[in-house]
Amino acid sequence: MNHQTDPDAFTDLGFARLDTGRAARTGDPEVVYGEGKTTEQALELIGQLRLAHPDRPALVTRAPQEMRDAIASAYADQVTVDDRAVAVGELPIPAGTVCVVSAGTSDAPVAAEAAFTARVFGAGVTRVNDVGVAGVHRLLAARASLEAADVLIVVAGMDGALPSVVGGLTGVPLVAVPTSVGYGASFGGIAALLTMLNSCAPGVVVSNIDNGFGAGVFAARVARRANK
């Protein structure tokens, strides 16, 4: 079975049925979600992904520290480690640019997940950090970076207003990511989510709460297609 070309391929490992045909169907291989898995399971999944797709890095998201350390030790010469994720294998040549914009430093973990995912999925990445609407002049000073991107990821908690402001400043495709950052009435990110869903700026689409990974995949695909 050729896992690189067979869209129906999978590998039964007992504890998981690894979707090794996903890259043939969608253009991107399966990703390992680290939470809830043992380090040994993650290492076995990475090994199988590298066999099936040697030309693409194997990505493990939401990986605990112990898991990240073990992967880095096992693949010392070909690993890229981020705060909550690990990629094994050479990163693709960047195609297009994703700009990740975050409202505050408390949103940094989700913004970092989005940026890391977009890079692993083949896009170039730039960052604009700490430009929340409480000091909107900081955002206005970064307009050139927004306009230079093929797609924007805008990450915000609290009232979640930043994507609407960014969407009113530029016509660059934009995916908004609500975070669970905020005080009691933010309801774990639901307030930010509802604000983004009700954005008065056209062209704003919204990911799930804290889902930097999903936003990163979407943005990378837009950037890659824009630069074929």
N, C-alpha and C positions, 0 to 999 in steps of 0.2 A: 504493500500500500504506500502510495506517495502522498505524505501528509501535506506537502506544499501545494499540490494541485487537486486533491480529492476533497470536495466540500463536505462530504459525509463522513470523513475520517474522525475517529476518536480513539483514545487509548484508555482501557479499563485498568485502573491501578488498584481496584478493590475499594479504597476509601474515596475515590473520585473517578469520574469518567471525563478525562481531559479532552476538551474540544479542539483537537489538533486540525480540524478542517475549517476552523473559523476564519483563518487568514485567507483561504481560498474563496470563502463566501463573501467576506466583508472587507478584505484588504488589510486587516489587523488581527494578530494572534490573540488567543485568550490571555487574560491577566489573572494572576493569583491574588486573591483577597486574603491577606495575612491573618486578620483577626479570626480566632476560633480554630486555627490550624496549628498543629505542632510544627516545630522547626524541622523535624525529619520529613514531614509531609511536604512542607514548602520546598525543601531541597530536592525531593524526588520530582515534584512538579516542575521545578526549574530545569532539572536535567532532561526531562521529557520534552519540554518546550524548546530547549536548545537543540535537541536532536531533530525535532520536527521542523524548526524554523531557524537554522543556523545563521541566517542573514538578518534576523531581527532580534533585538534584546528581549529577554524575559523580564517582565515587570511584576514585582510583588508590592501591592499597596497595603497601607495600614499595618505594616510589619512592626511587631514589638521590638524593643532594643535587642533582646537576646537573639531573635531571629535575624535581625539585620547584621549583628556581629558574626553569627555563624555563616551567613551567606558571604559576607565580605572575606571571611577566612577561607572558605571553600573556593572562592573565585577571585582571589586577590588581584590577579592581573587583568581582569576584565569586568570589574564591578564599579557601578556608580551608586553612591549611597546618599540619600536625602534624609530629611528629618523623620519621615514616616514611611519611606518607600525605598526600594532597592531595584536597580536594573542590572541584569547580567548580560553582557555582550556589548559590542561596539554600537554606539548611538548612531542613528541614520544621519546622512548629510541633510542639513536643514533645508526645508522647502517652505518658503513663505515665512511670515512673522505673526506670532501671537503676542499681544501685549496684555499682561495680567496687571490689573489695577486693583489695589486694595484700599479700603476706607481707613483702617486703623491697624496698629501693630498687633492688636488682639486677633485680627483676622488673618495674620500671617501664616499659620499652619495650613489653612484651607487654600490660601493663595499659592503657597509653596507646592502643595499637592497638585494644583492645577498646572502650574508652570512646569513641574517635573514631568507630569504626564504628557503634556503637549510636546515637550522636547523628546521624550522617549518615543512618542508616536510620530516623530519626523518633522516637526516644525521648529523654526527658530523662535526664541522667546526673549522678550524684553519685559521689564518690570517697572511699574510706577507705584510706589508704596506710600501709605499714610497721607492720602489726599481726600479724606472725608469731608462731607458738606459743611461741617462746623467751621471749617477754614477753607472755603471754596477757592480762594486765591491760589492755593497750592495746586489744585487741579488745573486751573486756567494756565498756570505756568508750564504745564506738561502737555499742552494741546498738540504740539508737534509730534510727540511720541505716540499719541492716540491716532493721529492722522496717518502716521507712517506704517501702521499695522494693517494686516489683511483681515484680522478679526480680533475682537476684544473680549476678555473675560473680566468682569467687574464683580469684586467680592466685597460684601458688606454685611454687617450685623446691625444691631440697634434698630433704627427706623428703616434701614434698607433703602435710603433715598438716592444713594450714589449712582446706580445704573440709570435712573431717570435723567439725572443731570448730565451724565456722560452721553446718553442717547440723544439729548437735546443739543449737544455740542458738535456731534459728528455723525456721519452716515455710515461709519464702519460697522459691519455686522457685529452684534454684541450678544453675549450670553451672560446673564446675571446669576450670581451664586449667593444665596442668603446663608449667613452663618448663625450659629446658635449663641453668638456673643450678645449680651445685653442684660438689662435688669429684669425684674420679675414680669412686667407686662410685655416683655418681648416674647414670652412663652416659648423659649428654646429655639428661636428663629422663625416661629410662625408669623410674627408681626412683620419681619423683614420679607418673608416669602410673599405675604399678601400684598405688601407695598409694591414689590417687583411685578407680581402678576397684574396689578392694577396700574402699571406705569402709563403715564400719559404720553411718554415718548414712544413713537412708533419704532418697530424693529427690535424691541427688547424681548428676548426669549429667556426662560428661567429654568435653572436646574433645581434639583432637590436640595434641601438644607445640608450644608457642609459637604456637598458633593463636588469637590474640586476635581476629582477623577473624571466624572462624567463630562464636566465642562471642558476639561483638558482634551479629552478624546474628540468631542465635537469640534472644538476650535482647531485642533491639528488637522482634522479632515477638511475643514473649510480652507485653511491656509495651503494645504497640499494641493487641493484642486484648483485654487486660485493661481497656483504657480506651476502647473503642469507644463 
